[in-house]
Amino acid sequence: MKPTPFTYHVPNTIDQAARILGSDPENSRVLAGGQSLVSMLNLRLVTVGNLIDINRIPGLDYVRVEAGGVIVGALARHNDVESSHEVRRALPLLTSALSHVAHSQIRNRGTIVGSLCHADPAAELPAVWLALDGELTAQSEGGTRTIRADEFFISSFTTTLEPNEVVTEVRFSGTTGATGWSFEEVTKRHGDFALAGVVTLVTLKNGAVSSARIVPFGVGSKPIRITSAEQQLLGVSASAIDDALLDQVAAAVSAAVDPANDIHASEEYRRHVAGVLTRRGLRRAIDDAQQRA
Ligand SMILES: Cc1cc2nc3c(=O)[nH]c(=O)nc-3n(C[C@H](O)[C@H](O)[C@H](O)COP(=O)(O)OP(=O)(O)OC[C@H]3O[C@@H](n4cnc5c(N)ncnc54)[C@H](O)[C@@H]3O)c2cc1C
């Protein structure tokens, strides 16, 4: 199938892009790497009157590490970030997660911002961004605003980004002190979307857990923090975190997620795997944090 006819716009500046978008927001889409949008247009899952290709806008392909966090422009490709030594040093969790996104050819074109805006519930980066307290900058004709990761995702493929807004930059916050991490997912083949995945972050202070993040993905309509599970770890000495406590936390995650039952996997399987990955991921994150302490 081919897309329905559209007008192809190639703005040279973000202001121009925002102006074109603002002239007919409900009938326009931004094109970045095209790794999701082009197939959706071809399948007519999405139809547009205006396709706004931002690839010719200079200066949007930056990747910077600042204060331990990572700042990525709207045209930085997955591979730009994955291959950055500075990013690997600052946020190895992000580098590790990127290696699970599709295949190298797709990561050569696909952008970090595009992955977040696409908001596939089984995608890796939205969960990492949420776990790392991310935020992004969105621009419209009316100005710019900041949207936090925890207020961005509404449901599958739906976000709080307004149709007249173009995202210019996304930020992943740095971790502090003795913070360990893990990225776990189960896929049918390497490079597939996750059947279930879990991102964890654990920070230790004086040997006890001062902060924990548990963010499953692929097991609901969007990535979410399971705060009821996180709280069970707070204040507990790392050396006292035994199998019984990890089982309890994993059970809380399995109970909290809301997975789909589809041709790829059953709801029960995904729920079970979310718990298994939580348990495994937390053990790794705690060991990692202890080594950094
Ligand atoms: C075979 C295959 C396997 C894949 N496997 C995975 C996988 O395992 N995990 C995974 O996460 N993804 C996977 N993907 C999807 C893909 O990696 C990402 O969704 C894609 O890279 C998104 O970035 P993009 O730049 O290509 O976005 P595009 O396709 O250009 O756009 C995606 C959406 O984001 C919007 N958008 C993009 N940039 C902006 C912006 N600056 N401002 C406002 N809106 C914007 C577009 O309008 C569109 O709605 C796979 C894709 C393919 C083809």
The ligand as a MOL file (V3000), in Angstrom:
LIG
                    3D

  0  0  0     0  0            999 V3000
M  V30 BEGIN CTAB
M  V30 COUNTS 53 58 0 0 0
M  V30 BEGIN ATOM
M  V30 1 C 12.0180 -3.4980 11.9510 0
M  V30 2 C 11.8640 -2.4930 13.0820 0
M  V30 3 C 12.1050 -2.9030 14.3690 0
M  V30 4 C 11.9550 -2.0050 15.4120 0
M  V30 5 N 12.2140 -2.4290 16.6940 0
M  V30 6 C 12.1260 -1.5620 17.7100 0
M  V30 7 C 12.4420 -1.9410 19.0390 0
M  V30 8 O 12.8310 -3.0670 19.3290 0
M  V30 9 N 12.3030 -1.0160 20.0190 0
M  V30 10 C 11.8810 0.2580 19.7520 0
M  V30 11 O 11.7730 1.0620 20.6850 0
M  V30 12 N 11.6080 0.6650 18.5170 0
M  V30 13 C 11.7110 -0.2140 17.4910 0
M  V30 14 N 11.4070 0.2030 16.2250 0
M  V30 15 C 10.8590 1.5590 16.0450 0
M  V30 16 C 11.8970 2.5970 15.8500 0
M  V30 17 O 13.1550 2.3070 16.2960 0
M  V30 18 C 11.5040 3.9090 16.5400 0
M  V30 19 O 10.1550 4.0160 16.7760 0
M  V30 20 C 11.9420 4.9950 15.6440 0
M  V30 21 O 13.3210 4.9990 15.4880 0
M  V30 22 C 11.4250 6.3570 16.0890 0
M  V30 23 O 12.2690 7.4000 15.7020 0
M  V30 24 P 12.1790 8.0830 14.2700 0
M  V30 25 O 13.1200 9.2070 14.3150 0
M  V30 26 O 12.3590 7.0640 13.2180 0
M  V30 27 O 10.6680 8.6340 14.2930 0
M  V30 28 P 9.6370 8.8160 13.1090 0
M  V30 29 O 9.2690 7.4940 12.5610 0
M  V30 30 O 10.1000 9.8530 12.1600 0
M  V30 31 O 8.4200 9.4180 13.9480 0
M  V30 32 C 7.7480 8.6490 14.9310 0
M  V30 33 C 6.6670 9.5240 15.5910 0
M  V30 34 O 7.2740 10.5480 16.3650 0
M  V30 35 C 6.8880 11.8400 15.8970 0
M  V30 36 N 8.0610 12.7060 15.9700 0
M  V30 37 C 9.3330 12.3800 15.6190 0
M  V30 38 N 10.1470 13.4030 15.9140 0
M  V30 39 C 9.3780 14.3810 16.4290 0
M  V30 40 C 9.6500 15.6880 16.9320 0
M  V30 41 N 10.8860 16.2020 16.9550 0
M  V30 42 N 8.6160 16.4310 17.4120 0
M  V30 43 C 7.3530 15.9300 17.4190 0
M  V30 44 N 7.0390 14.6950 16.9660 0
M  V30 45 C 8.0400 13.9300 16.4880 0
M  V30 46 C 6.4140 11.6260 14.4600 0
M  V30 47 O 5.5030 12.6250 14.0550 0
M  V30 48 C 5.7680 10.2540 14.5740 0
M  V30 49 O 4.4760 10.3710 15.1100 0
M  V30 50 C 11.5570 -0.6640 15.1550 0
M  V30 51 C 11.3450 -0.2440 13.8430 0
M  V30 52 C 11.4950 -1.1350 12.8000 0
M  V30 53 C 11.2650 -0.6640 11.4050 0
M  V30 END ATOM
M  V30 BEGIN BOND
M  V30 1 1 1 2
M  V30 2 1 2 3
M  V30 3 2 2 52
M  V30 4 2 3 4
M  V30 5 1 4 5
M  V30 6 1 4 50
M  V30 7 2 5 6
M  V30 8 1 6 7
M  V30 9 1 6 13
M  V30 10 2 7 8
M  V30 11 1 7 9
M  V30 12 1 9 10
M  V30 13 2 10 11
M  V30 14 1 10 12
M  V30 15 2 12 13
M  V30 16 1 13 14
M  V30 17 1 14 15
M  V30 18 1 14 50
M  V30 19 1 15 16
M  V30 20 1 16 17
M  V30 21 1 16 18
M  V30 22 1 18 19
M  V30 23 1 18 20
M  V30 24 1 20 21
M  V30 25 1 20 22
M  V30 26 1 22 23
M  V30 27 1 23 24
M  V30 28 2 24 25
M  V30 29 1 24 26
M  V30 30 1 24 27
M  V30 31 1 27 28
M  V30 32 2 28 29
M  V30 33 1 28 30
M  V30 34 1 28 31
M  V30 35 1 31 32
M  V30 36 1 32 33
M  V30 37 1 33 34
M  V30 38 1 33 48
M  V30 39 1 34 35
M  V30 40 1 35 36
M  V30 41 1 35 46
M  V30 42 1 36 37
M  V30 43 1 36 45
M  V30 44 2 37 38
M  V30 45 1 38 39
M  V30 46 1 39 40
M  V30 47 2 39 45
M  V30 48 1 40 41
M  V30 49 2 40 42
M  V30 50 1 42 43
M  V30 51 2 43 44
M  V30 52 1 44 45
M  V30 53 1 46 47
M  V30 54 1 46 48
M  V30 55 1 48 49
M  V30 56 2 50 51
M  V30 57 1 51 52
M  V30 58 1 52 53
M  V30 END BOND
M  V30 END CTAB
M  END
